[in-house]
Amino acid sequence: MNLEALEQKAPIVRKLADAQEVSWINPYYGKTEEALREIDLSMADVEEAAARLQRFAPFIRRAFPDTEETKGLIESPLREIQAMKEELNLSWQAGLTGRLLLKMDSHLAAAGSVKARGGIYEILKHAEELALEQGMIRPEEDYGKFAEPEMKEFFSRYAVHVGSTGNLGLSIGIISATLGFRVYVHMSQDAKQWKKDLLRSKNVQVIEYTGDYGAAVKQGRAEAEKDPYSYFVDDENSVSLFLGYAVAALRLQGQLDELGVVVDEDHPLFVYIPCGVGGAPGGVTFGLKLVYGDHVHVFYEEPTQACCMVLGIATGLHSEICVQDIGLSGKTEADGLAVGRPSKFVGKTVEHLLSGEFTLEDEKLYLYMKELLDRENVFIEPSSCAAFAGPCRIQSEDVCLEYLKEQGIEDKMEKASHIVWATGGSLVPEDVRESYIQKAIETEEKAGGR
């Protein structure tokens, strides 16, 4: 389908093809109750995933000592970032009201990113199935047993493969190697060198490709299919990954309650999540909608050169279209978001749940990163910082203001809460962190100072 025909299906395509920053309100967005009826997953599935993670808590507690405080649950802090809100209003004329909070999956134990949720969950589920099937553990036993040498020896007979631009590979690699699996992470050219080095230090086999994310996934799947003892983690279509991410919403509910954040008809909640292929943001969106229904409004953020999810949903083509089809490169500084083709499974699942999307140029990743560090003393990866495009625009752009009016919440924004989902950052080595900060300083100077 040529560009003109695509533009007729979705006028936004022209701006996407020109690599313009866009604020897109999803025309397919609907009532949560109706949308959830069309999805084959339910709260019972999310609760089952949460229960499995609870069963594995004794193992996680032994394998990852930094989870001692949470008794083996891998969870991140939620903190208010009032100074950053003031910065967005001052430097970006955001006009943001209500509370601004940071969900710090950038600091999740074990893997230092949102991928620790879905990635670790899927491997634990696979390990449980193998162990039960082979009589290595009984359902009523203490799952701390998974940390014993005999279990590692058992899992060493099996292999795990995954294709990744970085953070999913880290989570899969770290948890799989910890359990004892032989692990192969197929990484695209967009993956950062430090992530490859960290994986190799954990005895993970890293296989590099000159192609993009799609090429790494394709090859990883092909390699896994050659070996009956191999398991392939399919970031594009995995229900297990999706449900692992969805558990975040149940945990977030408790954290919001602790902070006294009310979410109801008069207190809307806005959540902004960086998006690559869609797995993590899709799972989190599904969970949030199960918990908060129409009172939560979820927006994704993507780089202008790798805006695959908005392209897929806007055109209705989902995985049948990629950004290269409209002349974009798919290349971005945001390595975790460097994806050209979206997940069909996720796109179809969230197409009526997602409120909209924001795309942004790479230089803003560094500006947001430095402002967060300066104002809140919090470091997150540049790709995580894409999420700040949402609160910068939700109350300052006409298309967003029209959305608020249509939803009947334009006069309720003083009581709104906004959550920026930080997706990675705590494992970034000090030298790489310093190089990011230096790039941010140079970007700031080119922009004429902020």
N, C-alpha and C positions, 0 to 999 in steps of 0.2 A: 504494500500500500504506500503510495507516494505521500509527500508531505502535505500537499493540498487536500488529499482525501482524509488524511489523519486530522487535519485542522478542521475539516467539516464535522468530524465526529466529536472533536474536543478543541475549541478555539485556543486553549492554553498551550497547545503543542507548538504554535509558532514562537511564543516567547521562550519555551523550553529549548527549542532548536537553536534559538539565538543566544542561548546561555544567559538569558536575563534572570535576575532574581524575581521569583514570583511568590505571591501569597494566594493560595488556591483553596477555595472552599469546596468541599466535596458535594456535588449535586446529588449523589446517591445516598447521602447521610439520611438516616431515618430513625424512627423510634426504636429504642433498644429492645423492648419486649418482642417486637415484630422481627427484628434482625436476628435475635438469638434463636428464635424458633426455626430459622433456616440453617442453623449450624448444628452439626452432629455431635458436638461436645457440650458438656454441661458443668455446673458447679460440682457435681459428684466426681467428675473426672479430675478437676483441680484439687478437690479435697483428698482424693486418692493419692495424687502426686505429693501433696503436703504430708500425708501420712507416711509415704515411703521415705521422704527426706527425714522425717522424725525417727523412723526405724534405723536409719543409717547414722543418726547423730552420734552414737557411741564410737563408730568407726571414724567419722570425721573429726571428732574430738581428739582421738588418738593420733590420727595422721596429720592433722593441721593444728598445732598447739595454739595458734592465734584465734581459734574458735572456742577456747576454754571458757571465756566470759559468757558466750552465748550457748554454752553446753552442747556444742556440735552443730548448731544451726548456722548456715552461711547467710548472714544478713548484714545489711549496710545501714549506716545512720541516715536519718532525715533531719536536716537542720535549716533553720531560717537564715536567709542571706539578705538582710535588710540593707546593708551597705552596698551590695551589688544591685539591688533594686534602685537605690538612689543613683548609682552610677549609670544604669540604663536610662533612667529618666533624664539625667543631666547630659550625658554624652550622646545618647541616641534618640532623645526626645520621645521616649517610649510612652509617656503618659500612663504608666502602669499603676493601677490601684490595687488594694488588697495586700495579701501576704505573698512573698516569694520564697520558695523553699528549694533546697537542693537534695535530691535523692542520690546518695553517694555510693552507687554501685561501682564507681571508680575505686572504691576502697573495700570491695568485697574480699573476704578472706579467700585464700587458696589460689585464686586466679586473677584478682584485681580488676575485674570488669563484669558487666552485666551477663556476659557469657558464662560466668561461673554458675548462674542459675540453671539455664537450659542445658548447657554442655555437661556439667557435673551430674545433673539429674538423669540425663539419658544414659550415661555410662553406668551410674549406680543401678538403674533399672535393668540394663543389660547384664551387669554382674550378678544381680539378684536372681534373674531368670536362669542364668547358667549354673549358679551355685545350687539353687533349689532342684533344678533338673538333674544334676549329677550327684545329688545327695551330700553336697559339701556343707550345707547348713539346713537347719529346720526352721520353719516359720516362727516358732516360739523362742528361738535362741537369741542371745544377745549379739547384735550385729557388730559389736566390737571385734568379733572373730575375724572379720574381713581384713583386719590389720595383721593377722598372724602369718608367719612364714609359709605355712602349708597352703594358705589361700593364694599367696603370691605365686607359689610354684604351680598351683592349679591354673591360674589365669595366664601364666607364661605360655601355655599351649595355644592361646588365642591371640588374634591381632585385631587392632582397631585402626581404621583409616578415616581421615576427614580432610576435606578441602577447605582452605581458609585464607582470608587476607590478614589474619593476625590473632585477634582476641579469642575467637572460637577455637582456633588451633591451640592457643595457650591453655584454655580450660580443659579441652579434651585431652591434650597431651599430658598435662600435670596430673589429672585425676586417674587417667588410664595407666600411666607409668607407676603411680603410687599404689594402685591395686595389683600391678604386676603384669599387665598386658604388654604385648609388643605393640608399639604405637608408630604410625606413619602419618605425618601431617604434610599434606600436599599444599604448598604455598605459592600464591601468585606473585608476580613481580611487584605488586603494590605493598607487600608485607615488609615491615620495617626489619632491618638487620638485627636489632637487639632482641626482637621477639624470636627470631630464628636461633640466635645464640642461646637465649634462655631455655628454649625447648631442648636444644642439643645438650645443655648442661644437665637436663633431667633424663638423659638417655633416650630421648625421642628421636626417631629418624625423620629428618626434615628433607623433603624433596621439593626442589625449586623449579619453577616454570617461567618461561619468558612471556607466556600469555597472561590473560587476566584471571579473575576469580572463577569465571565459568570454565576456563580450561583446566584449572586446578581441580575443580569439583569433578569434572568429567573423567579426568585421569585417575583420581582417587577412587571413584566408583568402579572404574574398569579394573584397577588393581585388586580391589577387595573382592570382586566377583570371581577372580581366578582361584581364590583360596576358600574352601568351605569352612575354615576356622577363622575367617575374617568377618568383621562387622563394620559396615560403612555408616557414618553419621551424616545424614542427608539434611544439610542446613536449609535446603529449599523446600522440603516436603515433610519434615519430621514432626509427627504429632507429639512425640515424647519431649522433644526440645520445646515445643510450643507450650505444653502443659507445665514444664519446669519453669518457664518464664512467667506463666500465669499465676503461679504461687505467690509471686511478688505482691500482687494486689491484696491477698489475704494478710500478708505481713504489714503492708503499708496501712491498711485500715487501723490496725492496732497502734501504729506509730502516730497517725493523725489524731487518734483519740487521746493519746498521751500528751500531745502538743495543744490540745484543746481546739483543734481545727474541725469545724462543723462542715459537713457536706450534705446539703439538701436543696430544696427548691429555691430558697433565699440565699444560699451560700454555694455558688457553683465552684466546681474544681476544674482547673485547666492543667493538662499534663503535656509536656513537650519532650519528644523522644527522637534522638538521631536514628536514621534508618538506612540500612544497607539492603540486604536481600529481603529483610522484613521479619525474620523469625522472632527476634527478641521484642521489638516494638509490637508485633502482632500478638504475641502471647500476653504481654503486659496489658495491651488494650483490651483483649478478651476478658482477662481477669478483672480489670477495672470496671468494665461494663457490667459484669456479673454482680459486682459488689455495689456499684453506685448508679447504675442505669443511666437515665437521661441527665443526671446531675453532674456527670463528668464529661469533659470535652477534650478529646485527645487529638493532638497535632503531631505530625512527623516533620523532621528537618533533613534535607538532603543537599549535597553539593550541586551546583549548577551543571557540572559536567557528568554527574553520576546520579541523576534524578529518576532512577528506574521505577520506583514505586508509584510516584505521582503520574508518571507516563503510563504505566500499566493500568492503574485504576481509572484515570481520566479517559483513556481510549476504550476501556473495557476489554483490552487485549491481554492484559496481565503478562504471563511469561511468553506470549507469542510476539512480543516486541521488546527491543532492547534500545538503549540510548544511542548506540552506534547507528541504528536505523534512521535516526533523525539528525545525524551528523555530529554527534557529541563524541568525546574521546573516552569517557568513563574514567579518566585519570583525575585524581584529586589528592591533596595533602592529607585528607581524612582517610587514612588507609582502611579503617574499619567500615567505611561507607563506599569504598571503591568497587561498586557492583553495577554492572551494566544491564542485567536482566533480573526482574523481580521474581519472587516466589509466587507461583500460581495459587498454591494452597493458602498462603497468607493473604494475598490480594483478594481472593474470593471470600475468605472468611471475614475480613475487616471492611469490605467495601461499603457496608451500610452502618458501620460502627465508627469509622474515622471521620472526624470533623473537617480536617483539611491538612494542607502541607505548606511548608515554607522552604524555598531553596535559597541558598546563599553562596557567595563567592568565597574562595578559600582564605583570602586575606583576613576576613572577619573572624575566622576560627582563632587566629593568633591574637587579634585584638581582644576578643572576649576572654581568651585564656589569661592574658596578662591582667586584665581588669579584675577578674575573679581572684587571681593571686594577690594583686595589690590591695584589694578592698576586703577580702575575706581570708587571706592567707591559706587558700585551698588551691592545690594544683590538680588539674585534670587534663587528659590528652586533648590535643586540638580537635580531633574528630568528635569528642564529647561536647565540645563547646558549640557545635552546630545548634544544639537545643536552645541556646539563648536567642536565636532568631525569632522564636515564637513570642516570648514575652516582650520583645522589642517592638513587635508589630500588632499584636492582638488588639490593642486599644488606640493605635495610631494610624491605621490604614483603613480606607473607606470600605473595602471589601470585607474586612474583619468586623468593622462596626456594624455593617449591614447584617452580618451573621448574628452578632449579639442581639440585634433588634429582632431578627426573625425568631430567635430562640426565647425571646421574652426576658432577657437577662441584662439588657443594657443599663437598667437602673439598679442592678444588684452587684455591680463590679467592685464597689467599695468593700463588699463582704466576701469577695472571691478569694480563692487561694490558687497559686500557680506553682506547679512543681516542674523544675528542670531536671531531667533524668541524666545524670552524669554516668556515662557508660564505660569509662576506663581511665586509668592513669596511675594508680599507686605502684605498679611494678616498673614504671619507666625508670631506667638507670639515670643516675645523677648527671652524667655527661650529656645524655640525650635530652634530659630535661633542660639543662643549661642552653643547649643549642636551640630548643624551642623558644626559650625566653629571649635569646638573642635575636631570633627571627622575628619575634613579636615586637621587639624594640625597633628593629629596622622597618617593619611594616608600619608601625606607629609613626615613625619619622617620615616615611613616604606619604602617609595619609595627612601629613601636616600637623601631627600631634592631636591628642584627644584630651 
